[in-house]
Amino acid sequence: MTDKKNVAQLPGPTSVEVEFAQQLVERAKADGVSLVGPGGLLATAAAV
């Protein structure tokens, strides 16, 4: 059982991060590409 008193709370995303993520999703949809999964843009970026 996890002791909830010792769990670190992470800050939420900033408005700039949210806007960037929304733009990334919109561009991926417009270009007909996937962000995740095999061959996804984020998978490819992580491999660099």
Secondary structure, 3 states (H helix, E strand, C coil): CCCHHHCCCCCCCCHHHHHHHHHHHHHHHHHCCCCCCCCCHHHHHHHC
